[in-house]
Amino acid sequence: MALTSAKKVHEENLDDFNSASCLAWAYLENGEPAEALEMANYSVEIGGEDVNARLYRGYLLMRMSIFEGSLADLDWAISKKPNLLSWAHLNKARALAGLGRYFEGLEEIEKAIKIDDKGNDQLLLIKKWLQVTLGYGDGFLKNIFNKKRAYLKEGLLSLKQKEYWFSLWCAKKILDTPSLKGEFTEAYIMELESLFGLFQFRQARTIAEEIKPNLEGDKYFDSIYQRILKAYPHNDIDTTPAITIQQEKYRTDFENNDNRLYKILSAKTYNLTENLRTDKRTYLLEFNEDTTKYVGVEVVIESPFYTNKKVELDGMALWKLNGVEVGTHQFLLTLEKEWKIVEFVQSWGTETAGFWCRGQGSVEIFLDNQKVCTRWFGIGNSDIVNFEDIKYQEEDSKKLQLLTTQLPEELSAVEQKSIKNEELPELLANLDNYVGLESVKQSMKDFVSYLEFIRDREKSGLRTDEDISVNSIFLGNPGTGKTTIARLMGKIFKAMGLLKNGHVIEVDRTSLVGQYIGATAQMTEKVINEAIGGLLFIDEAYTLIKPDNPQDFGQEAIDILLKRMEDKKGEFVVIAAGYPDKMNSFINSNPGLKSRFTHVFNFEDYTPDELQTMFKQIAEKEDYKIEKTAESILKKELTKLYRNRDESFGNARLVRQIFNESKIKLSKRYLNIPTDKRTKEVMSTICSADIEASLKNNIKGFVNIGIDDENLKKALNKLNSLCGLETVKQEINELVKLARLYTERGDNLQELFNSHFVFLGSPGTGKTTVARIFSEI
């Protein structure tokens, strides 16, 4: 009824942007976002500079999850009329929340509250929800573990009030919390309802199809599923394995046994191999089964004999996997009279990954034949970090004693060989093994020689004005070996004694920059602390600078990094990498960057010969070989790609991609030949057909589909029947003639024509109408 009325009003007032805005709103409420968007754009076109036209479109775009566009409209409207209603700031807060920019959203909602000045309950509730997403305030989550249904309760309330951004956040929070698995069904339905409310139909359909095998038959799921099907009936959804809602989750808690004598303050597990490699402990609740060799447990105990006497306790660590005992170790724990808080370590595992296979792990600690604690941990797909804090008085922390208890013999051997100390000549020889990179290799050797020279001068007591600074810039396109050489440099600097460990921490902008105030500092400090004793490699470092956004938190990360590079000089090395042009702009943007990064290495694109050599090396490593004719085809295509390359040229990544595709084509060809002809030779030889097929997948192809004369004629008739616009008509008709000529010659129109156009004209001159016809043409 509302849509019919809105259409009638608009037909009577075609040049009134208010009627167009109302019709757009009605379309949206009727579940027709495409029509709503078209009419909202038309409203702005005829509304010109009117603030309300942009304001209404900003609201509608926010509703349709076009958040960036919404912000552009709302910012424009607010800049033109700063004393707008609080509604403008409310919608801006919602759009920011939809993008995950909760802190900025909180700032906007506070502006809305200030303008409203009436204690609006809705605004106050949204402010509370934004505070919850940021993890502070006096919100409902303070005692979440005592009120397990808080996420669900608040999520359903926000869903009812159509604050879909928050109900979606709550749903994801529940689904990311294993202890709330009993609420997963309701959370999935809340997630679908939220996505539907945000007009994210395709995403809703994708998730619905994934969970359908588990929830089909549930009346709430069936209801939302039918609505999603109606809104998005297309069958282009990826089919992925169904999500199992009642999936098994592992215990990861710390169980302190009721023991009157021994008080265990904490027991935390960690990857022993990584600890020995980096000299740092990252505590984990769950371990990656593919990479974990040894699990260590760090136990902190409060001595009951403090100030009384020295004692020696018989200890035992009992390790279990899926309830089955997999190892025990007896040890002796000595507690001195002066020690109040004591930390000791036990470990178990094998030299190769696989011993700790998927399942529930635990370690039980016994002292004097009494079980004092159990630490539970999981073995799964990935490492999950443990952020538990040890709670004891600050003065007690200063008295913490670190003890070395006996480990099993094989574990003691692991400690001795935790890091292989490779010699410098051996590492430089490894450098020569890499294909290409000749200028980098020579620059690297000159760099190392120079560092050795400076150190020898210092050892000889000769004066030198130069501090040994090894922070570097790596310039190069993707796939040119920047990360690989950075890892080697970590080992080289360790061999030279410049770094204690030589490990490499690889990060990009997402690892350093947070989305709200305070997060960036924490994230950057954490990364730097992990890099102490090693090398910090920042890929695409130029993304830390956003010249068009002075409020961006990337500058904060740079400031912290520069300060730590000065404060902890010599304790870690930084290598910043990225595209040459962008990195040069990045370095020149800040005098502090220029002074601290004193060495630049240029990684040039690999030549066709080098790329082919790389392909053959990869093949040989995996026991494949390539036919001579296939080599010729590969060389020809690599040369063509090299000549047409831009900054996105894949280099080594492209070669790896072509090789992987070739293996797949070879496997298909092999399985299609008779069994008696399936020899080892055939199985391991990449032929011309394999290379040609793989290149088709990796090189954008051109298919000349010809001209649809019938539909082209109809579209041109529409254009030519428009009143006026003679110059525009003539220009488009000339383009069509030119396109027909190129098509008949067999040329690729996508390469010869620019696909983007600018239409200039006052409101109401037919720009939108011509654009629609032009798209048909």
Helices and strands as residue ranges (DSSP letters): H 2-12, H 17-29, H 33-47, H 51-63, H 67-80, H 86-98, H 102-116, H 121-134, G 144-146, H 150-160, H 164-175, G 178-183, H 184-197, H 201-215, H 219-231, E 254-256, E 263-271, H 272-278, E 284-288, E 294-302, E 311-321, E 324-335, E 341-349, E 359-367, E 370-380, E 384-385, H 394-397, E 400-402, H 409-416, H 424-432, H 438-459, E 472-476, H 482-495, E 504-507, H 509-512, H 519-531, E 535-538, G 541-544, H 554-567, E 573-578, H 580-588, H 591-596, E 599-603, H 608-621, E 625-626, H 628-643, H 652-671, G 675-677, H 680-684, E 685-686, H 688-698, H 709-720, H 726-744, H 749-752, H 767-776
